[in-house]
Amino acid sequence: MRSRCLSRSMAPQFSAQAKDTNEREESEMKKAIAMDSKDNVATLLTDVDANDAVQVMLGDKTAEAEVKERIRFGHKFAVKPITKGQHVVKYGEVIGQAVRDIGEGQHVHVHNVESLRGRGDLSNN
């Protein structure tokens, strides 16, 4: 959580005259991060509400996405549609499989993803 104290190093950020409207809006935009270009989810760096615009960062690139529901800090949302049975990819690695269709901007969590690791029912024995 950010401190509400205004340090000297932060003071220039708060000068409305020093920033134009677009720069100010971008800095205030809610953010998420994806770690690999193969990821089909991004992790939120703040709480978001339904229909919030989110700036998704991947390396030095950014893209804008819209979340479809309220999602808490640290949780994932789909950055593109994920169909039932499709792998969910985070960090460039498969972290699970969708148990139902997940639309772009929807919350991705245990209610719509199942793990594929440590499952005896999926072993090749």
Secondary structure as a PSIPRED ss2 file (coil, helix, strand):
# PSIPRED VFORMAT (PSIPRED V4.0)

   1 M C   1.000  0.000  0.000
   2 R C   1.000  0.000  0.000
   3 S C   1.000  0.000  0.000
   4 R C   1.000  0.000  0.000
   5 C C   1.000  0.000  0.000
   6 L C   1.000  0.000  0.000
   7 S C   1.000  0.000  0.000
   8 R C   1.000  0.000  0.000
   9 S C   1.000  0.000  0.000
  10 M C   1.000  0.000  0.000
  11 A H   0.000  1.000  0.000
  12 P H   0.000  1.000  0.000
  13 Q H   0.000  1.000  0.000
  14 F H   0.000  1.000  0.000
  15 S C   1.000  0.000  0.000
  16 A H   0.000  1.000  0.000
  17 Q H   0.000  1.000  0.000
  18 A H   0.000  1.000  0.000
  19 K C   1.000  0.000  0.000
  20 D C   1.000  0.000  0.000
  21 T H   0.000  1.000  0.000
  22 N H   0.000  1.000  0.000
  23 E H   0.000  1.000  0.000
  24 R H   0.000  1.000  0.000
  25 E H   0.000  1.000  0.000
  26 E H   0.000  1.000  0.000
  27 S H   0.000  1.000  0.000
  28 E H   0.000  1.000  0.000
  29 M C   1.000  0.000  0.000
  30 K E   0.000  0.000  1.000
  31 K E   0.000  0.000  1.000
  32 A E   0.000  0.000  1.000
  33 I E   0.000  0.000  1.000
  34 A C   1.000  0.000  0.000
  35 M C   1.000  0.000  0.000
  36 D C   1.000  0.000  0.000
  37 S C   1.000  0.000  0.000
  38 K C   1.000  0.000  0.000
  39 D C   1.000  0.000  0.000
  40 N C   1.000  0.000  0.000
  41 V E   0.000  0.000  1.000
  42 A E   0.000  0.000  1.000
  43 T E   0.000  0.000  1.000
  44 L E   0.000  0.000  1.000
  45 L C   1.000  0.000  0.000
  46 T C   1.000  0.000  0.000
  47 D C   1.000  0.000  0.000
  48 V E   0.000  0.000  1.000
  49 D C   1.000  0.000  0.000
  50 A C   1.000  0.000  0.000
  51 N C   1.000  0.000  0.000
  52 D C   1.000  0.000  0.000
  53 A E   0.000  0.000  1.000
  54 V E   0.000  0.000  1.000
  55 Q E   0.000  0.000  1.000
  56 V E   0.000  0.000  1.000
  57 M E   0.000  0.000  1.000
  58 L E   0.000  0.000  1.000
  59 G C   1.000  0.000  0.000
  60 D C   1.000  0.000  0.000
  61 K E   0.000  0.000  1.000
  62 T E   0.000  0.000  1.000
  63 A E   0.000  0.000  1.000
  64 E E   0.000  0.000  1.000
  65 A E   0.000  0.000  1.000
  66 E E   0.000  0.000  1.000
  67 V C   1.000  0.000  0.000
  68 K C   1.000  0.000  0.000
  69 E C   1.000  0.000  0.000
  70 R C   1.000  0.000  0.000
  71 I E   0.000  0.000  1.000
  72 R C   1.000  0.000  0.000
  73 F C   1.000  0.000  0.000
  74 G C   1.000  0.000  0.000
  75 H C   1.000  0.000  0.000
  76 K E   0.000  0.000  1.000
  77 F E   0.000  0.000  1.000
  78 A E   0.000  0.000  1.000
  79 V C   1.000  0.000  0.000
  80 K C   1.000  0.000  0.000
  81 P C   1.000  0.000  0.000
  82 I E   0.000  0.000  1.000
  83 T C   1.000  0.000  0.000
  84 K C   1.000  0.000  0.000
  85 G C   1.000  0.000  0.000
  86 Q C   1.000  0.000  0.000
  87 H E   0.000  0.000  1.000
  88 V E   0.000  0.000  1.000
  89 V E   0.000  0.000  1.000
  90 K E   0.000  0.000  1.000
  91 Y C   1.000  0.000  0.000
  92 G C   1.000  0.000  0.000
  93 E E   0.000  0.000  1.000
  94 V E   0.000  0.000  1.000
  95 I E   0.000  0.000  1.000
  96 G E   0.000  0.000  1.000
  97 Q E   0.000  0.000  1.000
  98 A E   0.000  0.000  1.000
  99 V C   1.000  0.000  0.000
 100 R C   1.000  0.000  0.000
 101 D C   1.000  0.000  0.000
 102 I E   0.000  0.000  1.000
 103 G C   1.000  0.000  0.000
 104 E C   1.000  0.000  0.000
 105 G C   1.000  0.000  0.000
 106 Q C   1.000  0.000  0.000
 107 H E   0.000  0.000  1.000
 108 V E   0.000  0.000  1.000
 109 H C   1.000  0.000  0.000
 110 V C   1.000  0.000  0.000
 111 H C   1.000  0.000  0.000
 112 N C   1.000  0.000  0.000
 113 V E   0.000  0.000  1.000
 114 E E   0.000  0.000  1.000
 115 S C   1.000  0.000  0.000
 116 L C   1.000  0.000  0.000
 117 R C   1.000  0.000  0.000
 118 G C   1.000  0.000  0.000
 119 R C   1.000  0.000  0.000
 120 G H   0.000  1.000  0.000
 121 D H   0.000  1.000  0.000
 122 L H   0.000  1.000  0.000
 123 S C   1.000  0.000  0.000
 124 N C   1.000  0.000  0.000
 125 N C   1.000  0.000  0.000
